[in-house]
Amino acid sequence: MSETLTLSPIDTSLSTVSRIYCGMSKPNGESVTDSDLQSFIDQTLARAFPDGFTIMHADGGWRDLATGHTIREPSAILEVAHGGQDTGRVLDVARAYKSTFGQQAVMVASVPVQTQFV
């Protein structure tokens, strides 16, 4: 038997969910190690968003503008739900990843969402 949960308007809020798509390959041919990524999460992401975040591992692809080839590589997606006023902190994290690991680009995608804690 399933239970239906009804939430009152006070149980919901409008937020923004941002995803930072981080390639795990470095320009020198080496990879961002699990330890490198964990250190970045601890020192940068967790400090910027101490209330919480989600890390997803994925395989991705992007077009190398210098060669025109599509490059496939492992990726980490760093996801945070935040107030829209925190977009600057999201971009700061993305810029830090780009700089720390020598990436050509780091994609950030943000969408408005309704969040609920049940």
Phi and psi restraints in degrees (value plus and minus 20) as a CYANA .aco file:
   2 SER   PHI    -116.9   -76.9
   2 SER   PSI     128.3   168.3
   3 GLU   PHI    -124.8   -84.8
   3 GLU   PSI     115.2   155.2
   4 THR   PHI    -113.6   -73.6
   4 THR   PSI     109.8   149.8
   5 LEU   PHI    -124.9   -84.9
   5 LEU   PSI     103.0   143.0
   6 THR   PHI    -129.2   -89.2
   6 THR   PSI     105.8   145.8
   7 LEU   PHI    -124.4   -84.4
   7 LEU   PSI     118.3   158.3
   8 SER   PHI    -101.1   -61.1
   8 SER   PSI     142.2   182.2
   9 PRO   PHI     -76.0   -36.0
   9 PRO   PSI     -46.7    -6.7
  10 ILE   PHI     -90.7   -50.7
  10 ILE   PSI     -38.8     1.2
  11 ASP   PHI    -103.0   -63.0
  11 ASP   PSI     -24.3    15.7
  12 THR   PHI    -138.5   -98.5
  12 THR   PSI     137.2   177.2
  13 SER   PHI    -169.2  -129.2
  13 SER   PSI     137.0   177.0
  14 LEU   PHI    -111.9   -71.9
  14 LEU   PSI     111.7   151.7
  15 SER   PHI    -157.2  -117.2
  15 SER   PSI     159.3   199.3
  16 THR   PHI    -140.3  -100.3
  16 THR   PSI     115.0   155.0
  17 VAL   PHI    -128.0   -88.0
  17 VAL   PSI     105.7   145.7
  18 SER   PHI    -137.3   -97.3
  18 SER   PSI     117.8   157.8
  19 ARG   PHI    -138.0   -98.0
  19 ARG   PSI     111.9   151.9
  20 ILE   PHI    -129.5   -89.5
  20 ILE   PSI      97.0   137.0
  21 TYR   PHI    -114.7   -74.7
  21 TYR   PSI      93.8   133.8
  22 CYS   PHI    -135.4   -95.4
  22 CYS   PSI      94.6   134.6
  23 GLY   PHI     -88.4   -48.4
  23 GLY   PSI     125.8   165.8
  24 MET   PHI    -122.3   -82.3
  24 MET   PSI     -13.3    26.7
  25 SER   PHI    -125.0   -85.0
  25 SER   PSI     118.4   158.4
  26 LYS   PHI    -116.3   -76.3
  26 LYS   PSI     135.7   175.7
  27 PRO   PHI     -78.6   -38.6
  27 PRO   PSI     -46.1    -6.1
  28 ASN   PHI    -102.8   -62.8
  28 ASN   PSI     -14.6    25.4
  29 GLY   PHI      73.7   113.7
  29 GLY   PSI     -33.0     7.0
  30 GLU   PHI     -99.3   -59.3
  30 GLU   PSI     151.4   191.4
  31 SER   PHI    -133.3   -93.3
  31 SER   PSI     131.7   171.7
  32 VAL   PHI     -91.2   -51.2
  32 VAL   PSI      99.5   139.5
  33 THR   PHI     -99.2   -59.2
  33 THR   PSI     145.1   185.1
  34 ASP   PHI     -78.0   -38.0
  34 ASP   PSI     -58.6   -18.6
  35 SER   PHI     -85.6   -45.6
  35 SER   PSI     -62.3   -22.3
  36 ASP   PHI     -78.8   -38.8
  36 ASP   PSI     -67.6   -27.6
  37 LEU   PHI     -83.7   -43.7
  37 LEU   PSI     -64.9   -24.9
  38 GLN   PHI     -81.8   -41.8
  38 GLN   PSI     -59.7   -19.7
  39 SER   PHI     -82.6   -42.6
  39 SER   PSI     -63.8   -23.8
  40 PHE   PHI     -82.4   -42.4
  40 PHE   PSI     -63.5   -23.5
  41 ILE   PHI     -80.5   -40.5
  41 ILE   PSI     -67.9   -27.9
  42 ASP   PHI     -84.8   -44.8
  42 ASP   PSI     -63.9   -23.9
  43 GLN   PHI    -105.7   -65.7
  43 GLN   PSI     -43.8    -3.8
  44 THR   PHI    -139.7   -99.7
  44 THR   PSI     -80.4   -40.4
  45 LEU   PHI     -85.0   -45.0
  45 LEU   PSI     -69.3   -29.3
  46 ALA   PHI     -85.2   -45.2
  46 ALA   PSI     -51.8   -11.8
  47 ARG   PHI     -92.5   -52.5
  47 ARG   PSI     -55.5   -15.5
  48 ALA   PHI     -96.0   -56.0
  48 ALA   PSI     -52.2   -12.2
  49 PHE   PHI    -153.8  -113.8
  49 PHE   PSI      49.6    89.6
  50 PRO   PHI     -87.2   -47.2
  50 PRO   PSI     -37.1     2.9
  51 ASP   PHI     -95.5   -55.5
  51 ASP   PSI     -35.0     5.0
  52 GLY   PHI     124.6   164.6
  52 GLY   PSI     139.5   179.5
  53 PHE   PHI    -185.9  -145.9
  53 PHE   PSI     148.8   188.8
  54 THR   PHI    -150.6  -110.6
  54 THR   PSI     119.9   159.9
  55 ILE   PHI    -133.8   -93.8
  55 ILE   PSI     107.4   147.4
  56 MET   PHI    -141.7  -101.7
  56 MET   PSI     118.8   158.8
  57 HIS   PHI    -120.6   -80.6
  57 HIS   PSI     117.6   157.6
  58 ALA   PHI    -167.4  -127.4
  58 ALA   PSI     150.0   190.0
  59 ASP   PHI    -130.5   -90.5
  59 ASP   PSI     114.5   154.5
  60 GLY   PHI    -156.6  -116.6
  60 GLY   PSI     157.1   197.1
  61 GLY   PHI    -166.4  -126.4
  61 GLY   PSI     131.4   171.4
  62 TRP   PHI    -172.9  -132.9
  62 TRP   PSI     134.4   174.4
  63 ARG   PHI    -109.3   -69.3
  63 ARG   PSI     101.1   141.1
  64 ASP   PHI     -94.3   -54.3
  64 ASP   PSI      94.0   134.0
  65 LEU   PHI     -85.5   -45.5
  65 LEU   PSI     -47.4    -7.4
  66 ALA   PHI     -91.5   -51.5
  66 ALA   PSI     -56.9   -16.9
  67 THR   PHI    -129.0   -89.0
  67 THR   PSI     -39.3     0.7
  68 GLY   PHI      60.2   100.2
  68 GLY   PSI     -20.4    19.6
  69 HIS   PHI    -106.2   -66.2
  69 HIS   PSI     127.7   167.7
  70 THR   PHI    -104.3   -64.3
  70 THR   PSI     103.5   143.5
  71 ILE   PHI    -121.2   -81.2
  71 ILE   PSI     108.9   148.9
  72 ARG   PHI    -123.3   -83.3
  72 ARG   PSI     117.9   157.9
  73 GLU   PHI    -179.6  -139.6
  73 GLU   PSI     137.2   177.2
  74 PRO   PHI     -83.5   -43.5
  74 PRO   PSI     130.3   170.3
  75 SER   PHI    -159.2  -119.2
  75 SER   PSI     139.5   179.5
  76 ALA   PHI    -139.6   -99.6
  76 ALA   PSI     113.5   153.5
  77 ILE   PHI    -128.7   -88.7
  77 ILE   PSI      98.8   138.8
  78 LEU   PHI    -119.9   -79.9
  78 LEU   PSI      98.4   138.4
  79 GLU   PHI    -137.7   -97.7
  79 GLU   PSI     114.3   154.3
  80 VAL   PHI    -155.7  -115.7
  80 VAL   PSI     121.0   161.0
  81 ALA   PHI    -121.0   -81.0
  81 ALA   PSI     112.3   152.3
  82 HIS   PHI    -174.5  -134.5
  82 HIS   PSI     148.6   188.6
  83 GLY   PHI     -91.9   -51.9
  83 GLY   PSI     126.5   166.5
  84 GLY   PHI     -75.5   -35.5
  84 GLY   PSI     -44.1    -4.1
  85 GLN   PHI     -91.5   -51.5
  85 GLN   PSI     -28.5    11.5
  86 ASP   PHI    -115.3   -75.3
  86 ASP   PSI      -9.2    30.8
  87 THR   PHI     -79.4   -39.4
  87 THR   PSI     -54.4   -14.4
  88 GLY   PHI     -80.6   -40.6
  88 GLY   PSI     -58.0   -18.0
  89 ARG   PHI     -87.9   -47.9
  89 ARG   PSI     -56.5   -16.5
  90 VAL   PHI     -81.1   -41.1
  90 VAL   PSI     -67.1   -27.1
  91 LEU   PHI     -84.9   -44.9
  91 LEU   PSI     -54.8   -14.8
  92 ASP   PHI     -82.1   -42.1
  92 ASP   PSI     -62.2   -22.2
  93 VAL   PHI     -83.8   -43.8
  93 VAL   PSI     -64.3   -24.3
  94 ALA   PHI     -81.8   -41.8
  94 ALA   PSI     -64.1   -24.1
  95 ARG   PHI     -84.0   -44.0
  95 ARG   PSI     -57.7   -17.7
  96 ALA   PHI     -85.1   -45.1
  96 ALA   PSI     -61.4   -21.4
  97 TYR   PHI     -83.4   -43.4
  97 TYR   PSI     -65.5   -25.5
  98 LYS   PHI     -77.2   -37.2
  98 LYS   PSI     -66.4   -26.4
  99 SER   PHI     -90.5   -50.5
  99 SER   PSI     -65.3   -25.3
 100 THR   PHI     -81.3   -41.3
 100 THR   PSI     -60.1   -20.1
 101 PHE   PHI    -131.8   -91.8
 101 PHE   PSI      -6.0    34.0
 102 GLY   PHI      43.0    83.0
 102 GLY   PSI      17.0    57.0
 103 GLN   PHI     -99.6   -59.6
 103 GLN   PSI     126.7   166.7
 104 GLN   PHI     -86.3   -46.3
 104 GLN   PSI     -59.4   -19.4
 105 ALA   PHI    -177.9  -137.9
 105 ALA   PSI     134.3   174.3
 106 VAL   PHI    -150.1  -110.1
 106 VAL   PSI     103.7   143.7
 107 MET   PHI    -107.1   -67.1
 107 MET   PSI     119.3   159.3
 108 VAL   PHI    -142.1  -102.1
 108 VAL   PSI     108.7   148.7
 109 ALA   PHI    -143.6  -103.6
 109 ALA   PSI     108.9   148.9
 110 SER   PHI    -149.4  -109.4
 110 SER   PSI     118.5   158.5
 111 VAL   PHI    -159.4  -119.4
 111 VAL   PSI     125.9   165.9
 112 PRO   PHI     -94.9   -54.9
 112 PRO   PSI     120.5   160.5
 113 VAL   PHI    -160.8  -120.8
 113 VAL   PSI     140.8   180.8
 114 GLN   PHI    -120.1   -80.1
 114 GLN   PSI     104.4   144.4
 115 THR   PHI    -129.0   -89.0
 115 THR   PSI     128.8   168.8
 116 GLN   PHI    -162.1  -122.1
 116 GLN   PSI     120.3   160.3
 117 PHE   PHI    -131.0   -91.0
 117 PHE   PSI     104.0   144.0
